[in-house]
Amino acid sequence: MGSSDRCDLWEHGRMTKKRLLKFGGIVLVLAAMLFGCWKLHSEITITVGVYAGSYWNTPNGNCYQIFDDAISSFEAAHPGIFVEYVNGIPTDFYSEWLAEGILKGEEPDLFLVMPEDIELFASSGILKPLDTMMAEDPDFSPSPYYEPCLQAGKFGGTQYALPYESVPTIMFVNKTLLQQNGISMPENNWTWGDFYRICRRITKPEKHQFGVYGYHWLHAVYSNGAALFSGDGKSCYLADQRVQDAITFSKHLDAMNQGYTVTARDFDLGNVAFRPFLFSEYRAYQPYPWRVKKYSGFEWDCVCMPAGYEGDNTSELHTMLLGISARTRHKKAVWELAKLLSIDKDVQKELYVYSHGISPVRSVAEDDEILLKMREDIPGGGSFDGKVIRRIMDTAVVVPHFDKYEQALRMAESAVLEKSDTQMLAAQREIDIFLNGS
């Protein structure tokens, strides 16, 4: 082989090598692009709507910790799925912020639903119905929840949200004032009769001393086994005998004050024996130092609401909910995250560290370790043991908040103030016409 042939062969080999290198580079670029595309489509980002602070208006030092811990656990168990949320949204602005996102089609995949918003979001098609996912998920059962907590997330018989945190109403008791008048702390199974007798002994307008502040006739309605409206918001029960008995009872309590309107300041100064209170406030303000800052002039504790003639020691229940956007593209992943936040015991136990409500999960709310810690933190906290918590939560009432609720309630309150007992049926009919009008 001549020298020119060897040069041609060498040149040909060099060019072939360049072509192979070039081709290999193209393959690598394409492979990288395909991998990037696959990764882009295989990775999922879930957005969550949360607010800053406490819905219950209690001190909350680290409002995001529960979500941060739950998200870390969720992402570790679900590689390729990431969870994001926007922080710094004040509680008072949260519903407005959420509404703006909904109007733009940019609402979070999963978001906290305030108790007063569930009917609006469900009826507007914003929330995804959960019944099918609940029924088809072999790992899910509604049995761990208290029924009233689960009921709070229903609209029109359909489950639209899962419970996240609940707060019942309880009765705040000025123990010092009772002791000064030779009266013992009432038991958790006390009745209207007990309540009335204590208030009658305590109330001394000439000494500016009163039995109760803030006890609304609706509190009496709930504890007398009645309701003011039907669950669908189509009927009013103002003329129901149990409702009338509740109204009469609350008027008898007011009559003791001889025309004086008891104020919050009267209570804060220690001049009132009883006041309906959210359980969240009890948990927040009983421990030191909040106990001293809030009510330092007297000793206090809480008991269940008094039972009516035909009812139980029933409380109104407020429940923060978790709803899934009807427009989410990641239904299965979002459902898994919703379950984790709502029913996972480790997540729910953190409510007792970073918030002030009660878990909607029975086994957590009645957990001996949690209740022991509560008793250690709260002087006198032994009055709320597992049996009492179970009774409060099992018998709690979820008040419907339908479209016309506020106006219908104002009509009922006006009737209670201005009309006689014999006029209540006519007032009820008037409200029914309003509720069923277009």
C-alpha positions as CSV (number, residue, x, y, z in Angstrom):
1,M,0.0,0.0,0.0
2,G,1.4,3.4,-1.0
3,S,1.8,6.4,1.2
4,S,-1.1,8.2,-0.5
5,D,-3.4,5.2,0.1
6,R,-2.4,5.1,3.8
7,C,-3.1,8.9,4.1
8,D,-6.5,8.4,2.5
9,L,-7.3,5.5,4.8
10,W,-6.2,7.5,7.9
11,E,-8.2,10.5,6.8
12,H,-11.3,8.3,6.3
13,G,-10.9,6.8,9.7
14,R,-10.5,10.2,11.3
15,M,-13.7,11.5,9.6
16,T,-15.6,8.3,10.6
17,K,-14.5,8.9,14.2
18,K,-15.6,12.5,14.1
19,R,-19.0,11.4,12.7
20,L,-19.3,8.8,15.5
21,L,-18.5,11.3,18.1
22,K,-20.9,13.8,16.6
23,F,-23.6,11.1,16.4
24,G,-22.9,10.1,20.0
25,G,-23.2,13.7,21.1
26,I,-26.6,14.0,19.4
27,V,-27.7,10.8,21.0
28,L,-26.6,12.1,24.4
29,V,-28.4,15.4,23.9
30,L,-31.6,13.6,22.8
31,A,-31.4,11.3,25.7
32,A,-30.9,14.2,28.1
33,M,-33.9,16.0,26.5
34,L,-36.0,12.8,26.8
35,F,-35.0,12.3,30.4
36,G,-35.8,15.9,31.2
37,C,-39.1,15.6,29.5
38,W,-39.9,12.4,31.3
39,K,-38.8,13.9,34.7
40,L,-40.9,17.0,34.0
41,H,-44.0,14.9,33.4
42,S,-43.2,12.3,36.2
43,E,-42.7,15.0,38.9
44,I,-45.8,16.5,40.4
45,T,-46.2,19.7,42.4
46,I,-49.2,19.9,44.7
47,T,-50.3,23.4,45.9
48,V,-51.9,23.8,49.3
49,G,-53.9,26.7,50.7
50,V,-53.2,27.6,54.3
51,Y,-53.5,30.8,56.4
52,A,-51.2,32.5,59.0
53,G,-52.2,32.6,62.6
54,S,-55.2,30.9,64.3
55,Y,-58.8,30.8,63.0
56,W,-59.8,30.5,66.7
57,N,-58.2,33.9,67.6
58,T,-55.8,32.3,70.1
59,P,-52.0,32.8,70.3
60,N,-50.2,30.6,67.8
61,G,-46.4,30.7,67.7
62,N,-45.7,28.4,64.8
63,C,-48.8,28.1,62.6
64,Y,-47.1,26.3,59.8
65,Q,-45.2,23.6,61.7
66,I,-48.0,20.9,61.4
67,F,-48.1,21.4,57.6
68,D,-44.3,21.5,57.3
69,D,-43.9,18.2,59.2
70,A,-46.8,16.6,57.2
71,I,-45.3,17.7,53.9
72,S,-41.9,16.3,54.8
73,S,-43.4,13.0,55.6
74,F,-45.6,13.0,52.5
75,E,-42.7,13.8,50.1
76,A,-40.5,11.2,51.7
77,A,-43.2,8.5,51.1
78,H,-44.0,9.8,47.6
79,P,-40.8,10.4,45.6
80,G,-41.4,12.7,42.7
81,I,-44.3,14.5,44.3
82,F,-43.6,18.0,45.8
83,V,-45.9,20.1,47.9
84,E,-45.9,23.9,48.0
85,Y,-47.9,26.6,49.9
86,V,-47.9,30.4,50.1
87,N,-47.3,31.6,53.6
88,G,-48.1,34.9,55.2
89,I,-51.9,35.1,54.3
90,P,-53.7,36.5,57.3
91,T,-56.7,34.5,58.6
92,D,-59.0,37.5,58.1
93,F,-58.0,37.7,54.4
94,Y,-57.8,34.0,53.7
95,S,-61.3,33.5,52.3
96,E,-60.9,36.6,50.0
97,W,-57.5,35.3,48.8
98,L,-58.9,31.9,48.1
99,A,-61.9,33.5,46.2
100,E,-59.5,35.5,44.0
101,G,-57.6,32.4,43.1
102,I,-60.8,30.6,42.3
103,L,-61.9,33.4,40.0
104,K,-58.6,33.2,38.1
105,G,-58.6,29.4,38.0
106,E,-55.5,29.3,40.1
107,E,-56.9,27.9,43.4
108,P,-54.7,25.4,45.3
109,D,-55.1,21.7,44.7
110,L,-55.9,21.2,48.4
111,F,-57.0,24.0,50.8
112,L,-58.3,24.7,54.3
113,V,-62.1,25.5,54.2
114,M,-63.4,27.6,56.9
115,P,-66.7,26.4,58.5
116,E,-68.7,29.4,57.1
117,D,-67.4,28.7,53.5
118,I,-68.3,25.0,53.0
119,E,-71.8,25.5,51.7
120,L,-70.8,28.2,49.2
121,F,-67.8,26.3,47.9
122,A,-69.7,23.0,47.6
123,S,-72.8,24.5,45.9
124,S,-70.7,26.4,43.5
125,G,-68.8,23.3,42.2
126,I,-65.5,24.5,43.6
127,L,-65.0,21.5,45.7
128,K,-64.6,17.9,44.5
129,P,-67.1,15.5,45.9
130,L,-65.3,12.9,48.0
131,D,-67.8,10.1,48.3
132,T,-66.4,8.0,45.4
133,M,-62.8,8.3,46.5
134,M,-63.8,7.4,50.1
135,A,-65.7,4.3,49.0
136,E,-63.1,3.1,46.5
137,D,-60.0,3.6,48.8
138,P,-59.4,0.3,50.7
139,D,-57.1,2.2,53.1
140,F,-59.8,4.7,54.1
141,S,-62.6,4.4,56.6
142,P,-64.8,7.2,58.1
143,S,-65.1,5.3,61.4
144,P,-62.1,6.9,63.2
145,Y,-63.8,10.3,63.0
146,Y,-66.4,11.7,65.4
147,E,-69.6,11.8,63.3
148,P,-70.4,15.5,63.9
149,C,-66.9,16.4,62.6
150,L,-67.4,14.4,59.4
151,Q,-70.9,15.9,59.1
152,A,-69.4,19.4,59.0
153,G,-67.9,18.6,55.6
154,K,-71.2,17.5,54.0
155,F,-73.5,19.5,51.8
156,G,-76.7,18.1,50.4
157,G,-75.8,14.6,51.7
158,T,-72.5,14.6,49.8
159,Q,-69.1,14.7,51.5
160,Y,-67.1,17.6,50.1
161,A,-64.4,18.0,52.7
162,L,-62.5,16.1,55.5
163,P,-62.3,17.4,59.0
164,Y,-59.0,18.8,60.1
165,E,-59.6,20.4,63.5
166,S,-62.6,21.0,65.7
167,V,-63.6,23.3,68.5
168,P,-66.8,22.9,70.6
169,T,-68.4,25.6,72.8
170,I,-68.1,25.0,76.5
171,M,-69.1,27.0,79.6
172,F,-66.5,29.2,81.3
173,V,-67.0,29.3,85.1
174,N,-65.7,31.9,87.5
175,K,-64.7,29.6,90.4
176,T,-63.8,32.4,92.7
177,L,-67.2,34.0,92.5
178,L,-68.9,30.7,93.1
179,Q,-66.8,30.0,96.1
180,Q,-67.5,33.5,97.5
181,N,-71.2,32.6,97.4
182,G,-70.8,29.1,98.9
183,I,-71.5,27.4,95.6
184,S,-69.6,24.3,94.3
185,M,-68.3,23.9,90.8
186,P,-71.1,22.3,88.6
187,E,-70.6,18.8,87.2
188,N,-70.3,18.2,83.5
189,N,-73.7,16.6,83.4
190,W,-75.5,19.6,84.9
191,T,-78.9,20.8,83.7
192,W,-80.8,24.0,83.0
193,G,-82.2,23.7,86.5
194,D,-78.7,23.7,88.0
195,F,-77.7,26.6,85.8
196,Y,-80.8,28.6,86.7
197,R,-80.5,28.0,90.5
198,I,-76.8,29.1,90.5
199,C,-77.5,32.2,88.5
200,R,-80.4,33.1,90.8
201,R,-78.1,32.8,93.9
202,I,-75.3,34.8,92.2
203,T,-77.2,37.6,90.6
204,K,-77.3,40.7,92.7
205,P,-77.7,43.8,90.5
206,E,-77.3,46.1,93.5
207,K,-73.8,44.7,94.0
208,H,-73.1,44.6,90.2
209,Q,-72.9,40.8,90.3
210,F,-74.5,38.6,87.6
211,G,-75.1,35.0,86.7
212,V,-74.2,34.8,83.0
213,Y,-72.9,36.8,80.0
214,G,-73.2,35.8,76.4
215,Y,-75.6,32.9,76.8
216,H,-77.7,33.2,73.6
217,W,-81.1,31.5,73.2
218,L,-79.5,29.4,70.4
219,H,-77.2,27.8,73.0
220,A,-80.3,26.8,74.8
221,V,-81.9,25.5,71.6
222,Y,-79.0,23.2,70.8
223,S,-78.9,21.8,74.4
224,N,-82.7,21.1,74.3
225,G,-82.4,18.7,71.4
226,A,-83.7,21.1,68.8
227,A,-82.5,23.1,65.8
228,L,-83.6,26.4,64.4
229,F,-83.3,25.4,60.7
230,S,-83.3,22.2,58.7
231,G,-80.0,21.0,57.3
232,D,-81.0,22.0,53.8
233,G,-82.0,25.5,54.8
234,K,-85.5,25.1,53.6
235,S,-87.4,25.0,56.9
236,C,-87.5,27.1,60.1
237,Y,-88.5,25.5,63.4
238,L,-89.0,28.7,65.4
239,A,-92.5,27.5,66.6
240,D,-91.2,24.1,67.7
241,Q,-92.0,23.6,71.4
242,R,-88.4,22.7,72.3
243,V,-87.2,26.0,70.6
244,Q,-89.9,27.9,72.5
245,D,-88.9,26.3,75.8
246,A,-85.3,27.4,75.1
247,I,-86.3,30.9,74.3
248,T,-88.4,31.1,77.4
249,F,-85.5,29.8,79.5
250,S,-83.0,32.3,78.2
251,K,-85.5,35.1,78.8
252,H,-85.9,34.0,82.4
253,L,-82.1,34.2,82.8
254,D,-82.1,37.8,81.4
255,A,-84.9,38.9,83.6
256,M,-82.7,38.3,86.7
257,N,-80.6,41.3,85.6
258,Q,-83.5,43.7,86.1
259,G,-83.0,45.5,82.8
260,Y,-79.2,45.8,83.0
261,T,-77.2,44.6,80.0
262,V,-74.3,42.5,81.2
263,T,-71.1,43.2,79.2
264,A,-67.8,41.5,78.5
265,R,-66.1,43.9,80.8
266,D,-68.3,42.9,83.6
267,F,-67.1,39.3,83.1
268,D,-63.4,40.3,82.7
269,L,-63.6,42.1,86.0
270,G,-64.8,39.0,87.7
271,N,-68.4,40.1,88.3
272,V,-70.1,37.3,86.3
273,A,-70.2,33.6,87.0
274,F,-70.7,32.0,83.6
275,R,-69.9,32.7,79.9
276,P,-70.0,30.4,76.9
277,F,-66.5,29.9,75.7
278,L,-64.7,28.1,72.8
279,F,-62.6,25.1,73.9
280,S,-59.7,26.7,72.0
281,E,-59.7,29.7,74.3
282,Y,-59.8,27.3,77.3
283,R,-56.7,25.5,76.1
284,A,-54.9,28.7,75.1
285,Y,-55.6,30.8,78.1
286,Q,-55.5,28.4,81.0
287,P,-51.7,27.6,81.0
288,Y,-49.2,30.1,82.3
289,P,-48.4,32.9,81.3
290,W,-51.5,33.4,79.1
291,R,-53.7,32.6,82.1
292,V,-52.3,35.6,84.0
293,K,-52.5,37.9,81.0
294,K,-56.1,37.0,80.2
295,Y,-57.8,36.6,83.6
296,S,-55.6,37.3,86.6
297,G,-58.3,38.5,89.0
298,F,-60.0,35.2,89.6
299,E,-59.7,31.4,89.3
300,W,-61.7,29.8,86.5
301,D,-62.4,26.5,84.8
302,C,-64.8,25.2,82.2
303,V,-67.6,22.6,82.1
304,C,-69.9,21.2,79.4
305,M,-73.0,23.3,78.4
306,P,-76.0,22.7,80.6
307,A,-78.6,20.2,79.3
308,G,-82.1,21.3,78.5
309,Y,-85.4,19.5,79.5
310,E,-85.4,17.4,76.3
311,G,-81.7,17.5,75.4
312,D,-78.2,16.8,76.5
313,N,-75.0,18.8,77.4
314,T,-74.8,19.7,73.7
315,S,-72.4,22.1,72.2
316,E,-72.2,24.0,68.9
317,L,-69.2,22.5,67.0
318,H,-66.9,24.5,64.7
319,T,-64.7,22.4,62.4
320,M,-61.9,23.5,60.1
321,L,-62.0,21.4,56.9
322,L,-59.8,20.2,54.1
323,G,-61.2,20.5,50.6
324,I,-59.9,19.3,47.2
325,S,-60.3,21.6,44.1
326,A,-62.7,20.2,41.5
327,R,-60.1,21.3,38.9
328,T,-57.1,19.6,40.3
329,R,-55.0,17.5,37.8
330,H,-53.6,15.4,40.6
331,K,-56.6,13.8,42.2
332,K,-55.0,10.7,43.6
333,A,-51.9,12.4,45.0
334,V,-54.0,15.2,46.5
335,W,-56.4,12.7,48.1
336,E,-53.4,11.0,49.8
337,L,-52.2,14.3,51.2
338,A,-55.7,15.2,52.4
339,K,-55.9,11.8,54.2
340,L,-52.5,12.3,55.8
341,L,-53.4,15.7,57.2
342,S,-56.9,14.7,58.3
343,I,-56.6,11.2,59.8
344,D,-52.9,10.4,60.4
345,K,-52.4,10.1,64.1
346,D,-48.9,11.6,64.2
347,V,-50.1,14.6,62.2
348,Q,-53.2,15.0,64.3
349,K,-51.3,14.8,67.6
350,E,-49.4,17.9,66.6
351,L,-52.7,19.9,66.9
352,Y,-52.1,19.6,70.7
353,V,-48.6,21.2,70.3
354,Y,-49.1,23.9,67.7
355,S,-52.8,24.7,67.9
356,H,-55.7,24.8,70.4
357,G,-58.5,22.7,68.9
358,I,-59.6,19.0,69.3
359,S,-58.7,16.3,66.8
360,P,-61.7,15.0,64.9
361,V,-60.1,11.5,65.2
362,R,-61.4,9.7,68.3
363,S,-58.2,7.8,69.1
364,V,-56.2,11.0,69.1
365,A,-58.7,13.2,71.0
366,E,-59.1,10.6,73.7
367,D,-55.5,9.5,73.9
368,D,-54.4,9.1,77.5
369,E,-51.0,10.6,76.9
370,I,-52.4,13.7,75.2
371,L,-55.0,14.2,78.0
372,L,-52.3,13.8,80.7
373,K,-50.2,16.5,79.0
374,M,-53.3,18.7,78.9
375,R,-53.9,18.2,82.6
376,E,-50.2,19.1,83.3
377,D,-50.5,22.3,81.2
378,I,-53.9,23.4,82.5
379,P,-54.6,23.8,86.2
380,G,-57.9,22.0,86.8
381,G,-57.7,20.4,83.4
382,G,-58.7,17.0,84.9
383,S,-62.4,18.0,84.4
384,F,-62.0,17.1,80.7
385,D,-61.1,13.4,80.6
386,G,-61.6,11.0,77.7
387,K,-65.2,10.3,78.6
388,V,-66.1,14.0,78.7
389,I,-64.3,14.7,75.4
390,R,-66.2,11.8,73.9
391,R,-69.5,13.0,75.2
392,I,-68.9,16.6,74.0
393,M,-67.8,15.5,70.5
394,D,-70.4,12.8,70.0
395,T,-73.4,15.0,70.9
396,A,-72.1,18.2,69.3
397,V,-74.3,20.1,66.8
398,V,-73.1,21.3,63.4
399,V,-75.0,24.5,62.6
400,P,-75.9,24.8,58.9
401,H,-74.7,28.0,57.1
402,F,-76.7,28.0,53.9
403,D,-77.0,31.0,51.5
404,K,-79.8,32.7,53.3
405,Y,-78.7,31.7,56.8
406,E,-77.6,35.1,58.1
407,Q,-80.8,37.0,57.0
408,A,-83.1,34.1,58.2
409,L,-81.3,34.2,61.6
410,R,-81.8,38.0,61.8
411,M,-85.5,37.4,61.1
412,A,-85.8,34.8,63.8
413,E,-83.9,37.0,66.3
414,S,-86.2,39.9,65.5
415,A,-89.3,37.7,66.1
416,V,-87.9,36.5,69.5
417,L,-87.4,40.2,70.6
418,E,-90.6,41.7,69.2
419,K,-93.3,39.0,69.0
420,S,-95.3,37.1,71.6
421,D,-95.4,33.3,71.9
422,T,-98.7,33.1,70.1
423,Q,-97.1,35.0,67.1
424,M,-94.2,32.6,66.6
425,L,-96.0,30.3,64.2
426,A,-96.8,33.2,61.9
427,A,-93.1,34.4,62.2
428,Q,-92.0,30.8,61.3
429,R,-94.2,30.8,58.2
430,E,-92.8,34.1,57.1
431,I,-89.2,32.8,57.4
432,D,-90.2,29.6,55.5
433,I,-91.5,31.7,52.6
434,F,-88.3,33.7,52.6
435,L,-86.1,30.5,52.7
436,N,-88.0,29.0,49.7
437,G,-88.3,32.1,47.6
438,S,-86.1,32.7,44.6
